[in-house]
Amino acid sequence: MSKYRKNIVEDIQAKNDFQESQRELKKKHHIDDAEEKIIVEKSSVFRTLVKVIGTLIRIAATIVIAALAIIGLAGLIYPAPRTELFKIGTEMYLQLSAWIPK
């Protein structure tokens, strides 16, 4: 039987990591370091849902912007879509100018 524990370095490292995380959590929640409290942050379903919805909105916006960029490039490069987009643009301008009072 050995005199010393074999995993002492890992135990010390885990203890130091835990103390560091507690120090950061106490700073985040405005608690003095002198207080002997252990802070446990639990993941919330609401927070996770908000993050997922935010990510989905960001992905959808990226796809829409990429599609609009491709349409714009096609309108610049090829003459047939260019004339059609110009017709659509002038029609939009005429309709907007009819709606907006001067």
RODO-2510 file (C-alpha; in nm, 4 decimals, decimal comma):
residues 102
     n   res          X          Y          Z
     1     m     0,0000     0,0000     0,0000
     2     s     0,1401     0,3353    -0,0976
     3     k     0,2039     0,6055     0,1533
     4     y     0,0713     0,8895    -0,0674
     5     r    -0,2382     0,9210    -0,2774
     6     k    -0,1768     0,8845    -0,6493
     7     n    -0,4165     1,1523    -0,7742
     8     i    -0,3085     1,4335    -0,5444
     9     v    -0,2129     1,6674    -0,8315
    10     e    -0,5511     1,6243    -0,9999
    11     d    -0,7304     1,6811    -0,6674
    12     i    -0,5367     2,0017    -0,6030
    13     q    -0,6034     2,1236    -0,9580
    14     a    -0,9769     2,0483    -0,9254
    15     k    -0,9879     2,2324    -0,5918
    16     n    -0,8123     2,5354    -0,7415
    17     d    -1,0480     2,5352    -1,0409
    18     f    -1,3481     2,5198    -0,8081
    19     q    -1,2170     2,8083    -0,5981
    20     e    -1,1524     3,0158    -0,9104
    21     s    -1,5016     2,9513    -1,0431
    22     q    -1,6493     3,0449    -0,7054
    23     r    -1,4453     3,3659    -0,7035
    24     e    -1,5802     3,4559    -1,0498
    25     l    -1,9393     3,3703    -0,9511
    26     k    -1,9131     3,5801    -0,6336
    27     k    -1,7815     3,8701    -0,8385
    28     k    -2,0635     3,8238    -1,0908
    29     h    -2,3327     3,8181    -0,8199
    30     h    -2,1717     4,0960    -0,6083
    31     i    -2,0985     3,8805    -0,3030
    32     d    -1,7967     3,9413    -0,0804
    33     d    -1,5183     3,6850    -0,1009
    34     a    -1,5089     3,6740     0,2778
    35     e    -1,8527     3,5128     0,2959
    36     e    -1,8386     3,1360     0,3171
    37     k    -2,1116     3,0659     0,0637
    38     i    -2,0975     2,8277    -0,2263
    39     i    -2,2755     2,9551    -0,5337
    40     v    -2,4345     2,7066    -0,7711
    41     e    -2,5606     2,8305    -1,1056
    42     k    -2,8178     2,6064    -1,2635
    43     s    -2,9073     2,6206    -1,6282
    44     s    -3,2559     2,7518    -1,6870
    45     v    -3,4937     2,6237    -1,9516
    46     f    -3,5939     2,9835    -2,0265
    47     r    -3,2329     3,0942    -2,0791
    48     t    -3,1651     2,7973    -2,3038
    49     l    -3,4824     2,8639    -2,5021
    50     v    -3,3906     3,2307    -2,5485
    51     k    -3,0422     3,1356    -2,6705
    52     v    -3,1805     2,8801    -2,9166
    53     i    -3,4422     3,1230    -3,0515
    54     g    -3,1766     3,3927    -3,0874
    55     t    -2,9530     3,1553    -3,2793
    56     l    -3,2387     3,0523    -3,5089
    57     i    -3,3264     3,4160    -3,5809
    58     r    -2,9625     3,4931    -3,6557
    59     i    -2,9385     3,1965    -3,8964
    60     a    -3,2647     3,2927    -4,0701
    61     a    -3,1460     3,6533    -4,1104
    62     t    -2,8173     3,5327    -4,2575
    63     i    -2,9994     3,3133    -4,5092
    64     v    -3,2307     3,5991    -4,6118
    65     i    -2,9400     3,8411    -4,6550
    66     a    -2,7471     3,5851    -4,8616
    67     a    -3,0518     3,5235    -5,0842
    68     l    -3,1004     3,8971    -5,1383
    69     a    -2,7314     3,9355    -5,2209
    70     i    -2,7545     3,6568    -5,4800
    71     i    -3,0621     3,8183    -5,6356
    72     g    -2,8842     4,1533    -5,6460
    73     l    -2,5761     4,0033    -5,8094
    74     a    -2,7925     3,8277    -6,0670
    75     g    -2,9593     4,1605    -6,1395
    76     l    -2,6241     4,3282    -6,1901
    77     i    -2,4656     4,0579    -6,4022
    78     y    -2,7405     3,9369    -6,6371
    79     p    -2,9358     4,1794    -6,8588
    80     a    -3,2785     4,0078    -6,8447
    81     p    -3,3101     4,0089    -6,4629
    82     r    -3,1645     4,3611    -6,4616
    83     t    -3,4497     4,4970    -6,6728
    84     e    -3,7102     4,3067    -6,4708
    85     l    -3,5669     4,4347    -6,1419
    86     f    -3,5604     4,7868    -6,2843
    87     k    -3,9297     4,7557    -6,3812
    88     i    -4,0139     4,6261    -6,0324
    89     g    -3,8140     4,9081    -5,8740
    90     t    -3,9853     5,1799    -6,0754
    91     e    -4,3268     5,0267    -6,0017
    92     m    -4,2451     5,0218    -5,6293
    93     y    -4,1355     5,3840    -5,6452
    94     l    -4,4554     5,4886    -5,8200
    95     q    -4,6742     5,3049    -5,5691
    96     l    -4,4860     5,4450    -5,2701
    97     s    -4,4981     5,7971    -5,4085
    98     a    -4,8761     5,7611    -5,4567
    99     w    -4,9219     5,6468    -5,0945
   100     i    -4,6978     5,9041    -4,9289
   101     p    -4,8530     6,2515    -4,9258
   102     k    -4,6362     6,5367    -5,0449
***
